[in-house]
């Protein structure tokens, strides 16, 4: 396997730039988050374990509420969801964007108001739609023409459901081709260019039980530039203007989705949220004014940008292997609890915690324990004396790790612990062999 070694991670304060704001290092190597030493978390809950800084999650919610004061902010649950996360979003005044009956049921049974939830999905199952209607979900985003008749029939003649239409604006943006969803010829949404979006909207308007409240688009994920969002606003306002001319339709909502990029390694760019808020608002007002439209309420759906920087993954080193000039450091987790490196080729910035090393840094490849050559966590510099039993901490690990975890090699998914004010508590327990066996019901 050929690996490309990344530039050295900065030392000092810059090295903590992608860590939660509460991260402290009272002694060299003794990192703490939320007032809790990471080594204590690993000893108490075992490894691998995910650590979620509650204060960081809440502060990022408040940042969104501050920079987008007039917008509706929906947390994208697919990034990471558990009952505690649902509770925090409720307390911080965010809504939820869910993609399945499972996410929806978890939220509502935790006590989250269903009218503040939006259901997405390019292929919603009958169960998804039935659950959404039964629980009274706020809005359902129609992703294809077949959903219109299905949803109208499920609502019934005496019913009523608010809907939006997911539109493909024809804009390429995102950190990897597999997470770019604003372009033509992909599975999400209805295209403006070929007229399918306009046709679907006309069909919805013929269904009295469906109330069209607005348009929705999502450009992709891990976007670090403001420009694609401004282009999306222009195209969406253009469509809204045509709908007003053709149907006299003044839509009150415009959902620009999420995809707000974060830095995974020190020195990497992240999306400038205050700049995004100012430029999008100005573009929206200017476009609507020119078209003679009332400015719709903006909706945004951050997920990664709230959960990602608040999470840390802790792993134990199992083996150190030197092959020629290359050194592999194998840890007790990997692609079953974080498939992103294998899927998208991303790399992280792990560091040694729990002990101080004076050894010179040396290039290593941190790899997982799974039977795949692509199970690579990072190409990074670690102390030359790194050894089995050492604890490695991986920052920016709060989003699309556990939510995308698998049962590969029957390893079992890690637990999640929250830290706050010097205390750690378990949010999700470790998946045990008994859990795995209990699902295997046949011989």
C-alpha positions in Angstrom: 0.0 0.0 0.0 1.4 3.4 -1.0 0.9 6.2 1.6 1.4 9.9 1.3 2.8 11.5 4.4 1.0 14.7 5.4 2.8 17.8 6.5 3.8 17.8 10.2 1.1 18.9 12.6 1.9 22.2 14.2 3.0 22.2 17.8 1.8 24.3 20.8 -1.5 26.1 20.7 -1.9 25.7 17.0 -2.0 21.9 17.4 -5.1 22.3 19.5 -7.0 24.5 17.0 -9.2 21.6 15.9 -10.0 20.5 19.5 -12.9 21.7 21.7 -12.4 25.1 23.3 -12.4 23.4 26.7 -9.2 21.4 25.8 -6.4 21.9 28.3 -2.9 20.5 28.8 -2.0 21.2 32.4 1.1 18.9 32.0 2.7 17.8 28.7 0.7 14.9 27.3 -2.0 15.2 30.0 -4.9 16.4 27.8 -8.3 17.1 29.3 -11.6 18.0 27.7 -14.5 19.5 29.6 -12.4 19.4 32.7 -11.9 15.6 32.4 -8.5 14.0 31.7 -8.8 11.9 28.5 -6.7 9.1 30.1 -9.3 8.8 32.9 -12.1 8.5 30.3 -10.2 5.7 28.5 -9.5 3.9 31.8 -13.1 4.2 33.0 -15.0 3.3 29.8 -12.3 1.3 27.9 -11.3 1.9 24.3 -12.2 2.7 21.6 -14.5 5.3 23.1 -16.0 8.5 21.8 -15.9 11.6 24.0 -18.4 14.4 23.3 -17.9 17.8 24.9 -21.4 19.0 25.8 -20.3 22.6 26.2 -18.8 22.6 22.7 -22.0 21.3 21.2 -24.1 23.8 23.0 -21.8 26.7 22.1 -21.9 25.8 18.4 -25.7 25.8 18.5 -25.6 29.2 20.1 -23.2 30.5 17.4 -25.6 29.4 14.7 -28.5 31.1 16.5 -26.4 34.3 16.9 -25.1 34.6 13.3 -28.5 33.5 11.8 -30.9 35.2 14.1 -33.8 35.3 11.7 -33.3 31.8 10.3 -34.6 28.4 11.4 -31.7 26.2 12.3 -32.2 22.5 12.0 -29.6 20.1 13.4 -28.8 17.4 10.8 -29.4 14.3 12.9 -27.5 12.0 10.5 -24.2 13.4 11.7 -24.7 11.9 15.1 -27.8 11.3 17.1 -28.6 10.0 20.6 -31.1 11.0 23.2 -28.8 13.4 24.9 -28.1 15.1 21.6 -31.9 15.4 21.0 -32.2 17.0 24.5 -29.4 19.5 23.9 -30.9 20.6 20.5 -34.3 21.1 22.1 -32.8 23.2 25.0 -30.7 25.3 22.5 -33.8 26.0 20.4 -32.8 24.1 17.2 -35.0 22.0 15.1 -34.1 18.6 13.7 -33.6 17.3 10.2 -34.1 13.5 10.1 -33.8 10.9 7.4 -35.7 7.9 8.6 -38.4 6.6 10.9 -35.7 5.5 13.3 -34.2 9.0 13.7 -37.7 10.4 14.0 -38.9 8.0 16.6 -35.8 8.5 18.7 -36.3 12.2 18.7 -40.0 12.2 19.4 -39.8 9.5 22.1 -37.1 11.6 23.8 -39.6 14.5 24.0 -38.7 16.6 21.0 -41.6 18.5 19.5 -42.4 16.8 16.1 -43.5 20.1 14.5 -39.9 21.2 14.7 -38.7 18.2 12.7 -38.2 17.9 9.0 -38.1 14.5 7.3 -35.7 14.0 4.3 -34.8 11.1 2.1 -34.5 10.3 -1.5 -36.4 7.0 -1.1 -38.7 7.2 1.9 -40.3 3.9 2.8 -44.0 3.5 3.5 -42.9 3.0 7.1 -41.0 6.3 7.1 -44.1 8.2 5.7 -46.5 6.4 8.0 -44.4 7.2 11.1 -44.0 10.9 10.0 -47.7 11.3 9.6 -48.6 9.4 12.8 -46.2 11.5 14.9 -47.1 14.8 13.2 -43.8 15.7 11.7 -43.5 19.4 10.8 -42.5 19.2 7.1 -41.7 16.4 4.7 -39.2 17.2 1.9 -40.5 15.6 -1.4 -37.5 14.2 -3.3 -39.2 12.7 -6.3 -42.4 12.7 -8.3 -43.6 9.3 -7.0 -43.7 10.6 -3.5 -46.4 13.2 -4.3 -49.2 10.7 -5.0 -48.0 8.3 -2.2 -47.9 11.0 0.4 -51.2 12.6 -0.7 -52.9 9.1 -0.5 -51.3 8.5 2.9 -52.5 11.9 4.3 -56.1 11.2 3.1 -58.7 13.6 1.9 -59.4 15.1 5.3 -55.7 15.4 6.2 -53.1 18.1 5.9 -49.3 18.0 5.6 -46.7 20.7 5.0 -44.1 19.8 2.4 -41.1 21.2 0.7 -39.5 20.2 -2.6 -35.9 19.3 -2.9 -34.4 21.0 -6.0 -31.1 20.3 -7.7 -29.6 23.7 -8.4 -26.8 22.3 -10.7 -23.9 23.5 -8.5 -20.8 21.4 -7.7 -19.5 21.8 -4.2 -18.2 19.6 -1.4 -15.0 18.0 -0.1 -15.3 14.7 -2.2 -17.3 13.7 -5.2 -19.2 11.1 -3.2 -20.7 13.9 -1.0 -21.6 16.4 -3.7 -25.3 16.5 -3.9 -26.1 19.8 -5.7 -25.1 18.5 -9.2 -27.1 17.0 -12.0 -27.2 13.2 -12.5 -27.2 12.1 -8.9 -29.9 10.5 -6.8 -31.2 13.5 -4.8 -33.8 16.0 -5.7 -35.5 17.3 -8.8 -33.6 19.3 -11.5 -34.4 22.9 -12.4 -32.6 22.5 -15.7 -34.8 19.7 -17.1 -38.1 21.1 -15.7 -38.8 18.2 -13.3 -38.8 20.4 -10.3 -41.3 22.8 -11.9 -43.5 19.9 -13.0 -43.5 18.3 -9.5 -44.4 21.6 -7.9 -47.4 22.0 -10.2 -48.5 18.5 -9.2 -48.2 19.3 -5.5 -50.4 22.4 -6.0 -53.1 20.1 -7.3 -53.1 18.2 -4.1 -55.2 20.1 -1.5 -54.0 18.0 1.4 -50.4 19.0 0.7 -49.3 22.5 1.6 -46.1 23.6 -0.2 -44.2 25.9 2.2 -40.9 26.3 0.3 -38.0 25.0 -1.7 -35.1 23.0 -0.4 -31.6 22.3 -1.8 -28.4 20.8 -0.4 -25.2 21.3 -2.2 -23.0 18.7 -0.5 -20.9 18.2 2.5 -17.6 19.6 3.9 -18.0 22.9 1.9 -15.5 25.6 3.1 -16.3 28.4 0.6 -19.2 30.8 0.7 -19.5 31.2 -3.1 -21.5 28.0 -3.8 -24.2 29.0 -1.4 -24.5 32.4 -3.0 -24.9 30.7 -6.4 -27.6 28.5 -4.9 -29.5 31.5 -3.6 -29.5 33.1 -7.0 -30.8 29.9 -8.7 -33.4 29.3 -6.1 -34.7 32.8 -6.1 -34.9 32.6 -9.9 -37.1 29.5 -9.6 -39.2 31.2 -7.0 -39.7 34.1 -9.3 -40.9 31.8 -12.1 -43.3 30.0 -9.8 -44.7 33.4 -8.8 -45.2 34.3 -12.4 -46.8 31.0 -13.4 -48.9 30.2 -10.3 -49.0 33.4 -8.2 -47.1 31.3 -5.6 -45.2 33.2 -2.9 -43.3 30.6 -1.0 -42.5 31.6 2.6 -39.5 29.3 3.2 -36.1 28.6 1.5 -34.0 25.8 2.9 -30.3 25.9 1.8 -29.4 22.7 3.6 -26.1 22.3 5.4 -22.7 20.9 4.4 -20.7 23.5 6.4 -17.1 22.4 6.4 -14.9 22.0 9.4 -11.1 21.6 9.9 -10.0 18.1 10.7 -6.3 18.9 10.9 -4.6 22.1 12.1 -4.2 24.6 9.3 -7.1 23.3 7.2 -9.9 25.7 6.2 -13.3 25.8 7.7 -16.5 27.6 6.5 -16.7 31.2 7.9 -20.1 31.2 9.4 -20.5 35.0 10.1 -19.4 35.7 6.5 -21.8 33.0 5.2 -24.7 34.5 7.1 -24.0 38.1 6.0 -23.5 37.2 2.3 -26.4 34.8 2.0 -28.8 37.3 3.7 -27.6 40.1 1.4 -27.9 37.9 -1.7 -31.4 36.8 -0.7 -32.7 40.2 0.0 -31.2 41.6 -3.2 -32.5 38.8 -5.4 -36.0 38.9 -4.0 -36.2 42.7 -4.2 -35.2 42.6 -7.8 -37.8 39.9 -8.6 -40.6 41.6 -6.6 -40.8 38.7 -4.1 -41.3 38.8 -0.3 -38.0 37.6 1.3 -38.6 34.0 2.5 -37.5 32.7 5.9 -34.2 31.0 5.6 -33.7 27.5 6.9 -30.2 25.9 7.4 -29.3 22.4 8.4 -25.8 22.1 10.0 -24.8 18.7 11.3 -21.0 18.1 11.1 -20.3 21.8 12.0 -22.1 21.2 15.4 -21.1 17.7 16.3 -17.8 17.2 14.5 -15.5 19.5 16.5 -17.1 18.5 19.8 -16.0 14.8 19.5 -12.8 13.0 20.2 -12.1 9.3 19.5 -9.7 7.5 21.9 -7.8 4.4 20.8 -5.2 2.2 22.4 -2.2 1.2 20.4 -2.1 -2.6 19.9 1.0 -3.0 17.7 3.9 -1.1 16.2 5.3 -2.6 13.0 8.3 -1.4 11.0 8.4 -2.5 7.4 11.5 -1.2 5.6 11.4 2.6 6.1 7.8 2.7 7.1 6.2 2.5 10.5 2.6 1.3 11.1 0.9 2.0 14.4 -2.2 -0.2 14.8 -5.0 0.8 17.1 -8.0 -1.1 18.6 -10.6 0.6 16.4 -10.7 1.7 12.8 -13.1 1.5 9.8 -15.9 -0.2 11.7 -16.3 2.8 14.0 -15.1 5.4 11.4 -15.5 4.5 7.7 -14.7 8.0 6.5 -11.0 7.4 5.7 -11.9 4.3 3.6 -14.8 6.0 1.9 -13.4 9.5 1.2 -9.7 9.2 1.8 -9.8 11.7 4.7 -7.0 11.9 7.3 -7.0 12.9 10.9 -4.5 14.4 13.4 -4.2 11.9 16.3 -1.8 12.7 19.1 -0.3 10.8 22.0 -2.1 11.5 25.3 -1.7 10.1 28.8 2.0 10.3 28.9 4.7 12.8 27.9 7.4 11.6 25.5 10.6 13.4 24.8 11.4 11.2 21.8 11.8 12.9 18.5 8.7 12.9 16.2 8.8 10.4 13.4 6.5 9.7 10.4 4.0 6.9 11.0 0.8 5.6 9.5 -1.9 5.0 12.1 -4.0 2.1 11.0 -7.1 0.3 12.3 -7.4 -3.4 13.3 -9.7 -4.5 10.5 -8.9 -6.8 7.6 -8.7 -4.1 5.0 -5.6 -2.4 3.6 -7.7 0.8 3.4 -8.3 0.8 7.1 -6.0 3.9 7.7 -6.7 6.6 10.2 -3.8 9.0 9.5 -0.3 9.7 8.2 1.2 11.7 11.0 4.2 12.4 13.1 4.2 10.6 16.5 7.0 10.2 19.1 9.5 7.6 18.0 8.9 5.7 21.2 5.2 5.1 20.5 4.4 1.6 21.8 1.6 -0.8 22.5 -0.6 0.4 25.4 -0.2 4.0 24.4 -3.4 6.1 24.1 -4.0 8.1 20.9 -6.7 10.8 20.8 -8.3 11.8 17.5 -10.0 15.3 17.4 -12.9 16.4 15.2 -14.5 12.9 15.6 -18.0 13.8 16.6 -19.8 13.5 13.2 -20.2 10.6 10.7 -18.2 8.2 12.8 -20.5 6.3 15.1 -23.5 7.2 13.0 -21.9 5.4 10.0 -20.4 2.6 12.1 -20.7 -1.0 11.0 -20.5 -4.5 12.4 -17.5 -5.4 10.3 -15.4 -8.2 11.9 -18.0 -8.3 14.7 -15.9 -6.0 16.7 -18.8 -4.1 18.3 -19.5 -0.4 18.2 -17.8 1.8 20.8 -19.5 3.7 23.6 -20.0 7.5 23.8 -19.3 9.5 26.9 -20.2 13.1 27.5 -17.9 15.4 29.4 -19.0 18.6 31.1 -17.9 20.6 34.1 -15.3 18.0 35.2 -17.6 15.0 35.0 -18.0 12.2 32.5 -21.1 10.2 31.9 -22.1 7.4 29.6 -24.5 8.3 26.8 -24.3 5.1 24.7 -22.9 1.9 26.0 -20.5 -0.4 24.2 -22.0 -2.9 21.9 -21.3 -6.3 23.4 -20.9 -9.8 22.0 -24.2 -10.6 23.7 -25.8 -7.8 21.7 -24.5 -9.3 18.5 -25.5 -12.8 19.4 -29.0 -11.8 20.3 -29.7 -10.7 16.7 -28.4 -14.1 15.3 -31.6 -16.2 15.7 -31.1 -19.1 13.3 -28.9 -22.1 12.9 
